[in-house]
Amino acid sequence: MNAPTNLYGLDRTQLEALFVEQGLQPFRGRQIMKWAYHQNIVDFSAMTDLPLQMRQWLIANACFGLPDVVKFDESRDGTMKWAIDVGGNNLVEMVVIPSGGRNTLCVSSQVGCMLDCSFCATGKQGFNGNLTAADIVGQVVVANQQLAKLNRRVTNVVLMGMGEPLLNFDAVVTATNIMKDDMAFGISKRRVTISTAGVVPAIYDLAKVTDCSLAISLHAPTDELRDELVPINRKYPLHELLAACDHYVRHLGPPRKLVIEYTLMRGVNDQIEHARTLARLLKRIRCKINLIPFNPFPASGYERPTMASIRDFQTHLIEQGYSAMLRTPRGDDIDAACGQLAGRVQDRTRRQSRYREKLIAVEAN
């Protein structure tokens, strides 16, 4: 017997097609979205405006399934972190960052990460597989269930959690379609951000199917340094990445901008010369820059810069005409800050075991 179809993983077009296949009208897909997302009712028998035969078919063949929450932590600064079970003894983490009237959900898209950025704890866990669109959408539902207790809801989504979103392209696009759909979460396209370390062909593909905001995990202003920090740069160097960025931001149209993410590490990429090179590099790209002080994790080999050097870096970019925002670390007391998400990954690579060997060596010294 086939497993029931998880309807959290189908966007409006896919739901309509599902019902057309059953000889029903497309608008039934919109009806069921209103029940699930607007009224929070996922019991098919309670969806009284659907034909009885359709309800019976749904009960037998479909579900609205959510991942199980294994652990929930709340930081002293209000940041919330969940570890959720996505099957196969794997856990992924998701984070909500409250700020004023905004509640930003940082969503994971893979179990671990296929990439191995040197300053990111997630990459050290290795990789097990992609999340489904239902797994991704389920994170929004779970977060909203918790926030509803505070009369709040998710207002912004950033796909910056575990994984490289553009290496899980189809599921990510479907999930973001649902996030933006007025029949579902109704989040503005400007408030749904897909982040990438630089999968260049997928950036061009993305421009064909969505108008979500795009963030680039840059972290270095030269190929030599970026090869070390973000290894995918060896495949897609900066000139190729920036051409794709320019293409995407032109697709978005003014006044929208690309987001450049730049993690500052002491003595690595935080010097004024790095800021000068970065300003020159980005001068033709319509963008804003988020500066992220490095968030420590065991045996990383990196340190957070001094606040003085961070401010000097930021000041130079502002003087060059950039909007350069300093992202204050949030949730670092529960390992929920940028670059700290780890979860539990049944690693298909040897990366996790190599990281454990490194941890043992560091502790021995």
C-alpha positions as CSV (number, residue, x, y, z in Angstrom):
1,M,0.0,0.0,0.0
2,N,1.3,3.4,-0.9
3,A,2.0,6.0,1.8
4,P,-0.6,8.8,1.9
5,T,0.3,12.0,0.0
6,N,1.3,14.7,2.5
7,L,-0.6,17.7,1.2
8,Y,1.7,20.1,3.0
9,G,4.1,19.3,0.2
10,L,1.9,20.5,-2.6
11,D,1.5,24.0,-3.8
12,R,-1.7,25.4,-5.3
13,T,-1.0,24.3,-8.8
14,Q,-0.1,20.8,-7.7
15,L,-3.2,20.5,-5.4
16,E,-5.4,21.6,-8.3
17,A,-3.8,19.0,-10.6
18,L,-4.3,16.3,-7.9
19,F,-8.0,16.9,-7.8
20,V,-8.4,17.2,-11.5
21,E,-6.9,13.7,-11.7
22,Q,-9.7,12.5,-9.5
23,G,-12.3,14.0,-11.8
24,L,-12.9,17.0,-9.6
25,Q,-12.8,20.8,-10.2
26,P,-9.5,22.6,-9.7
27,F,-11.1,25.0,-7.1
28,R,-11.3,22.1,-4.6
29,G,-7.5,22.6,-4.2
30,R,-8.1,26.1,-3.1
31,Q,-10.8,25.1,-0.7
32,I,-8.6,22.5,1.0
33,M,-5.8,25.1,1.4
34,K,-8.2,27.5,3.2
35,W,-9.2,24.7,5.6
36,A,-5.6,23.8,6.4
37,Y,-3.8,27.2,6.4
38,H,-6.5,29.7,7.3
39,Q,-8.6,27.7,9.7
40,N,-6.0,25.2,10.9
41,I,-8.3,22.3,10.3
42,V,-6.6,19.2,8.8
43,D,-9.3,16.6,9.6
44,F,-10.8,15.8,6.2
45,S,-14.1,14.7,7.7
46,A,-14.6,18.2,9.1
47,M,-14.2,19.9,5.7
48,T,-18.0,20.1,5.1
49,D,-18.0,22.1,1.9
50,L,-16.1,19.2,0.1
51,P,-18.2,16.4,-1.5
52,L,-18.5,13.3,0.7
53,Q,-16.9,11.1,-1.9
54,M,-13.9,13.5,-2.0
55,R,-13.5,13.5,1.8
56,Q,-13.6,9.7,1.8
57,W,-10.9,9.6,-0.9
58,L,-8.8,12.1,1.0
59,I,-9.1,10.1,4.3
60,A,-7.8,7.0,2.4
61,N,-5.1,8.6,0.3
62,A,-3.8,11.9,1.8
63,C,-2.8,13.5,5.1
64,F,-1.5,16.8,6.5
65,G,1.6,15.4,8.3
66,L,4.0,17.4,10.5
67,P,7.4,16.4,11.7
68,D,7.7,15.4,15.4
69,V,9.3,18.0,17.7
70,V,12.1,16.2,19.6
71,K,13.4,19.2,21.5
72,F,12.5,22.8,22.0
73,D,14.8,25.5,23.5
74,E,14.3,29.2,24.2
75,S,17.1,31.6,24.5
76,R,17.4,34.4,27.1
77,D,16.9,36.8,24.2
78,G,13.6,35.2,23.1
79,T,15.1,33.2,20.2
80,M,13.4,29.8,19.8
81,K,15.0,26.6,18.4
82,W,13.4,23.3,17.6
83,A,15.0,19.9,16.7
84,I,12.5,18.0,14.5
85,D,12.5,14.4,13.4
86,V,12.6,14.0,9.7
87,G,12.9,10.2,9.7
88,G,15.8,7.8,9.5
89,N,17.0,8.8,12.9
90,N,17.8,12.3,11.5
91,L,17.1,15.6,13.2
92,V,17.2,19.0,11.7
93,E,17.0,22.3,13.5
94,M,14.9,25.4,12.8
95,V,15.0,28.8,14.6
96,V,12.6,31.7,15.2
97,I,14.1,35.1,15.8
98,P,11.7,37.6,17.2
99,S,12.5,41.3,16.7
100,G,9.9,44.0,17.3
101,G,6.8,43.1,15.2
102,R,8.8,40.6,13.1
103,N,9.2,36.9,13.7
104,T,11.8,35.5,11.3
105,L,11.9,31.8,10.8
106,C,15.2,30.2,9.7
107,V,14.3,27.1,7.8
108,S,16.4,24.0,7.0
109,S,16.3,22.5,3.6
110,Q,18.6,19.5,3.9
111,V,19.7,16.9,6.5
112,G,23.2,18.3,7.1
113,C,24.8,19.9,4.1
114,M,26.4,18.8,0.9
115,L,28.8,21.7,1.1
116,D,31.6,22.1,3.7
117,C,32.1,25.8,4.4
118,S,34.9,25.9,6.9
119,F,33.3,28.2,9.4
120,C,29.9,26.4,9.6
121,A,28.9,23.8,12.2
122,T,26.3,22.3,9.9
123,G,28.8,21.3,7.3
124,K,30.8,19.3,9.9
125,Q,27.8,17.0,10.4
126,G,28.1,15.7,6.9
127,F,25.1,15.0,4.7
128,N,22.2,12.5,4.6
129,G,19.7,13.8,2.1
130,N,17.2,16.4,1.0
131,L,14.1,17.4,2.9
132,T,10.8,17.2,1.1
133,A,8.6,20.3,0.4
134,A,6.3,19.0,3.2
135,D,9.2,18.8,5.6
136,I,10.1,22.5,4.8
137,V,6.5,23.8,5.0
138,G,6.0,21.7,8.2
139,Q,8.6,23.9,9.9
140,V,6.5,27.0,9.2
141,V,3.4,25.3,10.6
142,V,5.2,24.1,13.7
143,A,6.6,27.6,14.4
144,N,3.2,29.2,13.9
145,Q,1.7,26.7,16.4
146,Q,4.2,27.9,19.0
147,L,3.9,31.6,18.2
148,A,0.1,31.4,18.2
149,K,0.3,31.0,22.0
150,L,1.8,34.5,22.1
151,N,-0.7,35.9,19.5
152,R,2.1,36.1,17.0
153,R,2.9,34.4,13.7
154,V,5.8,33.9,11.3
155,T,6.3,37.1,9.3
156,N,9.6,36.4,7.5
157,V,11.2,33.2,6.3
158,V,14.9,32.8,5.5
159,L,16.1,29.5,4.0
160,M,19.4,29.8,5.8
161,G,19.2,26.8,8.2
162,M,20.8,23.5,7.6
163,G,21.7,22.7,4.0
164,E,22.2,24.4,0.6
165,P,18.7,25.3,-0.6
166,L,19.6,25.4,-4.3
167,L,20.8,21.8,-4.2
168,N,17.2,20.9,-3.2
169,F,15.8,23.0,-5.9
170,D,12.3,21.6,-6.6
171,A,11.3,21.1,-3.0
172,V,12.5,24.6,-2.1
173,V,10.6,26.3,-4.9
174,T,7.4,24.4,-4.1
175,A,7.7,25.3,-0.4
176,T,8.3,28.9,-1.1
177,N,5.4,29.0,-3.4
178,I,3.2,27.8,-0.5
179,M,4.8,30.4,1.8
180,K,3.9,33.2,-0.6
181,D,0.4,32.0,-1.5
182,D,-2.5,34.0,-0.1
183,M,-4.4,30.8,0.2
184,A,-1.7,29.5,2.5
185,F,0.7,31.7,4.6
186,G,0.5,34.8,2.5
187,I,4.0,36.0,3.2
188,S,5.3,38.8,0.9
189,K,7.8,37.7,-1.7
190,R,10.2,40.3,-0.2
191,R,10.0,38.5,3.1
192,V,10.8,35.0,1.8
193,T,14.6,34.7,1.2
194,I,16.5,31.9,-0.3
195,S,20.1,31.7,0.6
196,T,22.9,30.1,-1.5
197,A,26.6,29.6,-1.1
198,G,26.8,30.1,-4.9
199,V,25.3,27.3,-7.0
200,V,25.5,29.4,-10.1
201,P,23.4,27.4,-12.6
202,A,20.5,27.1,-10.1
203,I,20.5,30.9,-9.6
204,Y,19.7,31.3,-13.3
205,D,17.1,28.6,-13.0
206,L,15.6,30.3,-10.0
207,A,15.0,33.5,-11.9
208,K,12.7,31.5,-14.3
209,V,10.4,30.3,-11.6
210,T,10.2,32.7,-8.6
211,D,10.6,36.2,-7.4
212,C,11.7,35.4,-3.8
213,S,14.5,37.5,-2.3
214,L,18.0,36.0,-2.7
215,A,20.9,36.0,-0.3
216,I,24.4,35.1,-1.3
217,S,26.7,33.6,1.4
218,L,29.8,35.4,0.2
219,H,32.2,35.7,3.2
220,A,35.3,36.6,1.1
221,P,36.1,39.3,-1.5
222,T,38.7,37.3,-3.4
223,D,38.8,33.8,-5.1
224,E,41.9,32.8,-3.2
225,L,40.2,33.4,0.2
226,R,36.8,32.2,-0.8
227,D,38.2,28.9,-2.2
228,E,39.4,28.2,1.4
229,L,36.2,29.4,3.2
230,V,33.5,28.3,0.7
231,P,34.8,25.4,-1.3
232,I,32.1,25.6,-3.9
233,N,33.9,28.7,-5.1
234,R,36.4,26.4,-6.8
235,K,33.7,25.3,-9.1
236,Y,31.9,28.6,-9.5
237,P,34.4,31.4,-9.0
238,L,33.4,35.0,-8.1
239,H,33.1,36.4,-11.7
240,E,30.6,33.6,-12.5
241,L,28.7,34.1,-9.3
242,L,28.5,37.9,-9.6
243,A,27.2,37.6,-13.2
244,A,24.4,35.3,-11.9
245,C,23.7,37.7,-9.1
246,D,23.4,40.6,-11.5
247,H,21.0,38.5,-13.6
248,Y,18.8,37.7,-10.7
249,V,18.6,41.2,-9.2
250,R,17.7,42.5,-12.7
251,H,15.0,39.9,-12.8
252,L,13.6,41.2,-9.5
253,G,13.7,44.8,-10.7
254,P,14.2,48.0,-8.7
255,P,14.0,48.9,-5.9
256,R,14.7,45.3,-4.7
257,K,18.2,44.4,-3.8
258,L,20.3,41.2,-3.3
259,V,21.4,40.4,0.2
260,I,25.1,39.7,0.7
261,E,26.0,37.7,3.8
262,Y,29.5,38.2,5.1
263,T,30.7,36.4,8.2
264,L,33.6,38.2,9.9
265,M,36.4,36.1,11.3
266,R,39.3,37.5,13.2
267,G,42.5,37.8,11.2
268,V,40.9,36.0,8.3
269,N,38.6,38.3,6.4
270,D,37.9,41.3,8.7
271,Q,40.7,43.7,7.8
272,I,40.1,47.1,6.2
273,E,41.8,45.9,3.0
274,H,39.1,43.1,2.8
275,A,36.5,45.8,3.2
276,R,38.0,47.9,0.4
277,T,38.2,44.8,-1.9
278,L,34.6,43.9,-1.1
279,A,33.4,47.4,-1.9
280,R,35.1,47.3,-5.3
281,L,33.9,43.8,-6.0
282,L,30.2,44.6,-5.5
283,K,30.1,48.1,-7.0
284,R,28.0,46.9,-10.0
285,I,25.6,44.8,-8.0
286,R,22.4,46.3,-6.5
287,C,22.8,44.9,-3.0
288,K,22.8,45.4,0.7
289,I,25.4,43.8,3.0
290,N,24.7,41.9,6.2
291,L,27.8,41.6,8.4
292,I,27.7,38.6,10.7
293,P,30.3,38.3,13.6
294,F,31.5,34.7,13.6
295,N,29.5,32.5,16.0
296,P,31.9,30.0,17.7
297,F,31.5,26.2,17.7
298,P,34.0,23.6,19.0
299,A,37.3,23.1,17.1
300,S,36.3,25.6,14.4
301,G,39.7,27.2,14.4
302,Y,38.1,30.7,14.0
303,E,37.4,33.5,16.4
304,R,35.0,36.4,16.5
305,P,36.7,39.8,15.6
306,T,36.9,42.6,18.1
307,M,33.9,45.1,18.0
308,A,36.3,47.8,17.0
309,S,37.4,46.0,13.8
310,I,33.8,45.1,13.0
311,R,32.8,48.7,13.3
312,D,35.7,49.8,11.1
313,F,34.8,47.3,8.5
314,Q,31.1,48.4,8.5
315,T,32.1,52.1,8.5
316,H,34.2,51.7,5.4
317,L,31.3,50.0,3.5
318,I,28.9,52.7,4.5
319,E,31.3,55.4,3.4
320,Q,31.4,53.7,0.0
321,G,27.7,54.0,-0.3
322,Y,26.5,50.6,0.8
323,S,23.8,49.7,3.2
324,A,25.8,47.6,5.6
325,M,23.9,46.2,8.6
326,L,25.5,44.5,11.6
327,R,23.6,41.4,12.5
328,T,23.6,41.0,16.3
329,P,24.2,37.4,17.3
330,R,20.9,35.9,18.5
331,G,20.3,32.6,20.4
332,D,24.0,31.8,20.7
333,D,23.4,30.5,24.3
334,I,21.4,27.7,22.8
335,D,23.6,27.2,19.7
336,A,20.9,28.8,17.5
337,A,23.0,31.6,16.0
338,C,24.0,31.8,12.3
339,G,26.4,28.9,11.5
340,Q,25.7,26.9,14.7
341,L,22.9,24.6,13.7
342,A,23.9,21.0,13.8
343,G,20.9,18.6,14.6
344,R,21.6,14.9,14.1
345,V,22.8,13.6,10.8
346,Q,23.3,10.0,9.8
347,D,26.2,11.0,7.6
348,R,26.7,9.4,4.2
349,T,30.1,11.0,4.0
350,R,33.2,10.7,6.2
351,R,33.0,14.4,7.2
352,Q,31.4,13.8,10.6
353,S,33.9,11.2,11.7
354,R,36.8,13.5,10.6
355,Y,35.3,16.3,12.6
356,R,35.0,14.1,15.7
357,E,38.6,13.0,15.3
358,K,39.5,16.7,15.3
359,L,37.5,17.4,18.4
360,I,39.2,14.6,20.2
361,A,42.6,15.9,19.2
362,V,41.7,19.4,20.4
363,E,40.4,18.2,23.7
364,A,43.6,16.0,24.2
365,N,45.7,19.1,23.8
